[in-house]
Amino acid sequence: MSRIITEAGLRELAEAWLRDGQAVAGPSEVKLGLIQYRPITAAARLLFDGFVHPANSIKEFFFPRHEPLYRYRLEGSRVVLEDCEPPAVKQLVFARPCDAAALPVLDHVFNWDCADEFYNRRREATTVVTLACSRYDDECFCTSVGLGPAAEQGADAVLFALGGGAFEVRPTTAKGDAAFADRTEESDRTATPFAGPPRRVALPRVEFDSPVWEDATLECLGCGACAYTCPTCHCFDIVDEGNAAGGMRAKNWDSCQFSLFTLHASGHNPRHAQPRRQRQRIYHKFHIYPEKFGPILCTGCGNCARQCPAGLGVLNVLKAIEASHAEHLPA
Amino acid sequence: MRNIYRPELMQVIDARRQTPDVKSVRARFLDPAAGRDFSFRVGQFGIFSAFGYGESTFNICSSSNWRDHIEFCFRKTGRVTEALWEIDEGDTIGFRGPYGNWYPMEEWEGKNLIFLGGGIAMPPIRCAIWYALENRERFGEITIVYGARTVADLVYVDELDKWAAGPGVRVIRCVDPGGETPGWTGEIGFVPMVFERAGVPAGNSVALVIGPPVMIKYTLPVLDRMGIAPQDIYTSLENRMKCGLGKCGRCNAGECYVCKEGPVFTMEQLSRLPTDY
């Protein structure tokens, strides 16, 4: 037996959260042909099927593009600080499995040694419902990084499209159970397993000193689109917004692809050229992060390639690394 | 909610111009309890802020024995340091820290100490010098070689004389050729050459070398010729930082987050890291 919910039932669920004053986000058509994860104010805006992957990721519901950390106010030479906190509402987020799978990965960096409660508060307040995939495109490579079209990592419940506007619901946590309590019907229909994209690359050993960086990443424009749309990229800047009388200190998204990212005050820049910055991104994902925290910093969503104006992306660079290893095999 | 990004407020008790573009600042915690609870080890850094402008990372250049206040020193080079340049006694600044690792002063006990600094790199050495002088009996001979481009670029000049007056302390000042003034009594030349000429005995020594990359590059072969092993040569990296907490993702050299596992490294450790600094 399985539990099923109709598309109308999913919209009712979303409407119920909105009526309660909670937040709901998910894939939504922002304009013709552009699907993004967005906070929605009407459940009719949610898309549950009919697309491969939104053009962004769900990380912004946990790690916003712009997060006020505290406000400051100057009273003469006295400074008054006021803490900022994430909004105290629950969130319901509909996501692809490759986006949800980024969350347990990001938990490591935001909690090692000291905890970033801005992230943790949002994480605790959120129920993630994943929409298992039933199609893929040329950029999808979840199966090459140990995930798949119905990966459960980071999900509180997984939905499988059964056709005819029905979805099988498989809750994976108490949060997921609670979200769907009394909203499903028993059924003998179950989802047909879907294999997802073929394995496109065997994860190669990523080396710091390699000619591949110059060769494979010279086209990179340094725009940062890969990082901004990546579910796992999490670099940020801390800046003041305001003036000498008052304002806020905020955490804003940043990217290792920008030339100013590592520029020293002296003018020295350890990553002075774009291939070095690309190296940092790939090396971070496949060497640094797993060395430090265990999991790799990539879920194979393919957004980096979909959004890259120069046709790069993680998969292409991994393939280039794999090819360079093959070239250098001893005869 | 515990906010790891929120700074403590400090009151500036002294702001002093060291050179035409370098200032040193003394500051004290506004909250007496924060001041009582605060402790650090020499070599650690703080993230200092001018509200409305932002945060900058500097070494805490006072000795860890000084309980009344902390000090930092900076060159005016950007938005935040231009704002900090304007602060004066009584003003309020922000401080987060201490962050990072420190000089292993206990391991250095019983050894001769060689301090080699260039330009604005004297402050992160100064904290260790004062600490060593305040615990003088624990350390052997102390040699300090400090150079800058010109006489006007030397910082903490008044303290060089105090250090030189200590027992078993040799202070060598130098400026780059052309940087001397008519009354200059120090050496003329670059730190590595002046240091080699000085013929400092190298046995049982550790060296702390901080300065511009070019100074470090030419100093290492001198130390090598003297027989000082890479694991006895220390430096402090200056990678750009924002959070200081191992999260924001910019200060790393390979899997080493300089804000957490650094900024203090031996040359032996650096030789095993990717050259991303």
Contacts between the chains, C-beta under 8 A, distances in Angstrom:
chain1	res1	chain2	res2	distance
A	69	B	3	6.7
A	69	B	5	4.4
A	69	B	6	6.9
A	70	B	3	6.5
A	70	B	5	7.3
A	70	B	6	5.3
A	72	B	51	4.5
A	72	B	52	7.4
A	74	B	51	6.6
A	74	B	52	7.6
A	77	B	90	5.4
A	77	B	91	5.4
A	77	B	92	6.0
A	78	B	92	6.3
A	79	B	9	5.8
A	79	B	51	5.5
A	79	B	92	4.2
A	79	B	94	7.6
A	81	B	6	6.6
A	81	B	7	7.7
A	81	B	9	7.0
A	83	B	1	7.0
A	83	B	3	5.4
A	83	B	6	6.4
A	85	B	1	5.3
A	109	B	246	7.5
A	109	B	247	5.8
A	109	B	249	8.0
A	110	B	247	6.4
A	112	B	246	6.4
A	113	B	245	7.2
A	113	B	246	6.0
A	113	B	260	6.8
A	114	B	4	5.2
A	114	B	245	5.7
A	115	B	2	7.3
A	115	B	4	7.2
A	116	B	4	6.3
A	116	B	245	7.9
A	116	B	247	6.2
A	117	B	1	4.8
A	117	B	2	5.7
A	117	B	3	6.8
A	117	B	4	7.5
A	118	B	3	7.9
A	121	B	1	6.7
A	208	B	254	6.4
A	208	B	274	4.3
A	208	B	276	7.9
A	209	B	274	7.8
A	234	B	247	7.6
A	234	B	249	6.6
A	235	B	248	6.0
A	235	B	249	3.6
A	235	B	250	6.4
A	236	B	242	7.1
A	236	B	243	7.5
A	236	B	247	7.6
A	236	B	248	5.0
A	236	B	249	7.4
A	237	B	242	5.7
A	237	B	248	7.2
A	238	B	5	6.8
A	238	B	54	7.3
A	238	B	55	6.0
A	238	B	242	4.8
A	238	B	243	6.4
A	238	B	248	7.1
A	239	B	54	5.7
A	240	B	49	7.8
A	240	B	51	6.8
A	240	B	52	5.5
A	240	B	53	5.7
A	240	B	54	4.7
A	242	B	52	5.7
A	243	B	52	5.6
A	244	B	51	7.6
A	244	B	52	4.5
A	245	B	52	7.7
A	247	B	51	7.8
A	247	B	52	6.0
A	249	B	5	7.2
A	249	B	49	7.6
A	249	B	51	7.9
A	249	B	54	7.8
A	249	B	55	7.8
A	251	B	5	7.0
A	254	B	242	7.8
A	254	B	248	7.3
A	254	B	249	7.8
A	254	B	250	7.5
A	256	B	249	6.6
A	256	B	250	7.0
A	261	B	240	7.6
A	261	B	250	5.5
A	262	B	239	7.0
A	262	B	240	5.3
A	262	B	250	5.5
A	262	B	251	7.9
A	263	B	240	6.4
A	264	B	238	6.0
A	264	B	239	7.4
A	264	B	240	5.6
A	265	B	56	7.9
A	265	B	75	7.1
A	265	B	77	4.5
A	265	B	78	6.2
A	265	B	81	7.4
A	265	B	238	8.0
A	265	B	240	7.8
A	266	B	77	7.7
A	266	B	212	6.9
A	266	B	238	7.4
A	268	B	213	6.5
A	270	B	239	7.0
A	270	B	253	7.5
A	270	B	275	7.6
A	270	B	276	4.9
A	270	B	277	5.3
A	271	B	276	6.8
A	276	B	276	7.9
A	280	B	276	7.3
A	283	B	254	7.4
A	283	B	274	8.0
A	284	B	249	7.4
A	284	B	252	7.6
A	287	B	254	7.6
A	287	B	255	6.9
A	288	B	252	6.5
A	288	B	254	6.4
A	288	B	255	4.5
A	291	B	255	4.3
A	292	B	255	5.5
A	292	B	257	7.9
